[in-house]
Amino acid sequence: MAEKIATREAFGKAIAALSAEHPELIVLDADLAGATKSGEFKKACPEHFLDMGIAEADMVGVAAGLAACGKKPFCCSFAMFTAGRAYEQVRNSVAYPRLNVKVVGSHGGLSVGEDGATHQCVEDLALMRVIPGMTVVNPCDGAEMRAAVQALIDYDGPAYLRLGRSAVETVTEYESGKHTFQLGKGVTLREGKDVTIVATGMMVQLALQAAELLAAEGIDARVLDIHTVKPLDTELILKAAKETGAIVTSEEHSVIGGLGGAVAEFLSGHCPVPVIRHGVKDVFGRSGKAAEVLEAYGLTAEVLAKCARHAVEKKNGPKD
């Protein structure tokens, strides 16, 4: 049976396991170590853990100072706070001088559930993506999160890492060697010739489910796992656009400025094909159980399959 684990849980275990190998690693948290799971690192290496309290802007500033001294800081809080409240510090204190700080945003997207609209950050990928030189990473499962943490420790530069609250099924195969993780390079999880679903984060699992629904109707859908929203794997996406002629993007994020925006911006200038963006439609979230909130906003395999059918129809043109 495939492992089912929240990406925040995988992050905590991964960063803790790597503490002994990387004495320069420092983890900072803004009074949410239990929720972000950075508390796992605190247990493993308490002398390299800093709880900054409810002071996200100060946390990012301290992380910038640590990076300037040669340390490798990961600063953690909810996505609403690291990408939102501390945006100015991330932009000016980290990205502008290109310091080696990893900004970690947990509880991204609508699957935060009961915490409601104020904590369901659906803008973080867009906010971080627009900052010059910022790498933006959104793993889809536990295995991919573990690979991403290792890659980000080895990467010298500013980056944003999104974590999810809900447990998700593992669909990648990094440990077996079938898949290889590289920042800026997507993974083809399923081949197909009729339409390509380009997904990130927990929507990758739904993309695979949607592909099964489409297969029952005779539609052959390709599924791409885009764990790095920036830099975008334009080579893989261009190849998919040319070979399938229709693209659907899917993200647990606003359709404005995130993965869908990035893919549409690129393809409009290189290979104009139908692009349908599946995600949150320029609205705030609301409180409720995660699965019910996702369904209320159309973030389901069924709605994603419907978007794919629409893309295929647009590609084929009107029927006589």
N, C-alpha and C positions, 0 to 999 in steps of 0.2 A: 504494500500500500504506500502511495506517495506521501511524503512528509507534509503535514499541514501545520504551518507556523506563521505568526504575524511577522512582517519584515522588521518591526521594531524589536521583537524578541531575538530575531536572527542577528540584528545589529549589535545588541547588547552582548550576546554570547561571542560574536566575532571580535569585537573590539577588546573584550576582556581576554580572550585567548591570545591576542597579539601583543598584549602589554609587556610580556617578558622579553619578546624579541625586539621591541622598539622602546628603549629607555627615553627617547626624545618625545614620546607620545604623551600628550596631556589632554584630559577630557574635562570640559567645563559644562555645568548644567545650571539652569535657572529655576531651581527648586522643584523640578519635575523628574528627578532621576528614576523614580519608581515607574512613571508612565513612559518615559522615553527609553527606559531600560539601560541607560548609562550607569545605573546603579550596579550593574554586573561588573563594570570596570572598577568602580569604587571598591567592591569586595576584593577584586584581584590585585589592585594596585592603589590603595588609598592615598599614598603620598603623592600620586600624580593626578588626583581628582580634586576639582575645585567646584564647590557649590556656591554660586554667585548670588543666590536668592532671586527674588522677583525683580531682576535688573538686567534685562536682556541686552540693552544697549551697552551697558558697562561690561557685560560678559564678552561681547564681540570686541570691544576695545582692548580688554585684557588679552584676549586671544591674539589680536593683532600684535600686541607687544611681545607676547611669547614667541610668535612666529618670527618677529624681527630679531629675536635672540637665538634663533636656530631650532626652536622646538616645533613639534607637529601637533597643534591644537585642533581638537574637534569640539565645537561648541553646540550644545544641544538644548532644544526646547520644542514646544509645539510649532508647527509650520506657521501658524498665525502670528507667532511672536518673533521667530528668527527671521522669516522672510518679510513680515509686516512691520511689527513694532521696531525692529532693529535695522530696517532697510537702509537708512542713511549711514549707519556705521558699517554695514556690510559693503555698501557702495564706496564710501570715502576712506574708511580705515583699512579695509581688506582688499577690495578689488582694484582700487585706483593705484596703490603701491604694489599690487600683485603679490600679496603676502600668502604664505602657505597655510591658510586657514580653511578648515572644512566646516561649513555651516550645515547643521543637521536639523531638519524640520520634520518632527514626528506628527502623527495624527493629521496627515494631509487628506483632503477630499471629504466627500459626504459620508464615508464609512465610519467617521468619528461617531456618528449616530446621535445618541442622547444629548451630547454636549451642545448641539444646536448650531445655528448659523454663525454665531460669533466665533466659534472654534473650528468650524468646518471650512478650512482654507481651500478655496478653489481658484486662487489667484497666484499661488506661490511659484509655480513653474514659470508663469509669464513674468513675474517680478524679477526672478533670478536670471531668467534667460536674457532679458534686455540689458543686464549689466555687462559692459564690455569685459571680455576675457574670463567670464564666469562659466565654469563647467557645471552642467545640471544633470543629475543622475536620479533615476526613479526605478529601482529594481522591482521585478514582478513577484518574486518569491524568496523564500529563505536561502536557497542555494545561490541565487543571483546576488542577494544582499551580501552574503559572506564574501563572494568574489569581488563585489564592488568595494567593500571596506578595505580589502587587501590592495586593490588597485589604487584607491584614493590615498592610502598611506604611502604608496610608492610614487604617487603623482605630486610634483612640486608646483603648486599653484592654488588659487582659490577655487572652491567647488561647493555646490549645494547638493545635499543628499536627502531625498524624501523618504520617510518611513510611514508605514501604514499601521493602523490600530488593529484591524481584524485579521484573524488567521486565514491564510490562503493556501491552496494546494500547490505543491511544488510541481512545476511543469518543465523546468529546465534540467539539463543534465551536465553540469559542470564537473561534479566530482568524478563521473565516469570518463570524462574526457571527450564526450560527444560534442559538447559545446565549449567554446573558448571565450572567456570574458576579456574584452578590450574596450577601454573608454572610447566613445565615439564610433563604435561598430555594433550594429544591430545583429540579431540572430534570427535566422529563418527557422521557425518551429514547424511549419507545414507548407508544403509546396502546393501550388494551384495555378490555374491558367486563366480563370474567368474574372477574378477580382482579387485585390490585395487588401487585407485588413492590417493596418499599421497601428499597433497598440503599445501602451506603456503602463507600468504599474499593474495593479490588480485587474485591469481591463484585458490584459493578455490572456488570462484564464477564460474570461468571457468570450474573447475572440476565438479561442479554440472551440468553445461550445457552439458559438454561432456558425463556425465552419462546418461542424457536424450537422447542424440543422439545414444548412444550405446544401450540403452533400446529398441529403435525402431528397432534395428537389432537383438534383442534377447540376447544381452550381458548384464549381470547383474553386474554392477560396484558398488563397495563400495567406499565411499569418506571419507577420514580422514582429518580433519583440524588440522594441526600441527602448532599451534601458537608459541610454544617454540621449536626453532631449537636446542638449547642446554640448559639444558640436554634434550636429545631426549627421547620420550616416547617409549622405546624399547619393553615394554610389549605389548602395543597396536599394534605396527608394527609387532612384531613376531606373534601375534595372527592372524593378517590379512594375513600374508605370509603363514602361515600354513593352513588357511581356504580357501583362494582364489588361492594360488599357483602362483600368478603373481602380480608384483608391478610396478606402474608407479609413479615417483615423478614429481612434477611440481612446479616451482618457477620463479619469476621475477628476476632472478639472474643467474650468471654463473652456468653451470652444474658442474663446478669444485669447490669443497670445501664447497658448501652450503648444502641444505637439501638433494639433490640427493646423494652427496658424503657421508653424514652422514648415510643415510639409507643403501646405498650399502656397506659401511664399516661394519656396524653392521650385516646385513643379510649374508654377505659372510662367517662369522664365526659362525653363529647360525642357519640359515635356507636358504641355497643357492637356490633361486628361480630366474626366470627371472626378472631383474630390468631394466626398461627403464627410462632414465633421460630426462625430458622435461624442457627446460629452454634456456638460452642464450649460444650459442655454441662457447665459447672461442673467442669472437669478441667484439669489442667496439660498442656502440650504435651510433646513428646519429640523427640529428635534424629533427623534423617533429611533426605533431599532434600526441598525445599520442596513439590514436587508430590505426593510420596508422603505427606508429613505431612498436607497438606490433604485428600487422599483418605481417609486413615485416620480423620480426624475428621469426615468427611461434608461437607466444604466443597467440593462439586462441583455442577455444573449439574444433574446427574441427581438428586441428593438434594434440591436446591432445587426442582426441578420436582415431585418427590414431595410436598414440603411444600405447594406450590401446589394440587396435586390434592386434598390433604386439606382445605385451606381451602375449596375450592369445594364439597366434599362436606359440610362442616359448614354452609356457607351454605345449601345446598339441602335439608338435613335428610335423615333416613333414607328409603331407598327402600321402597316397598310390596312 
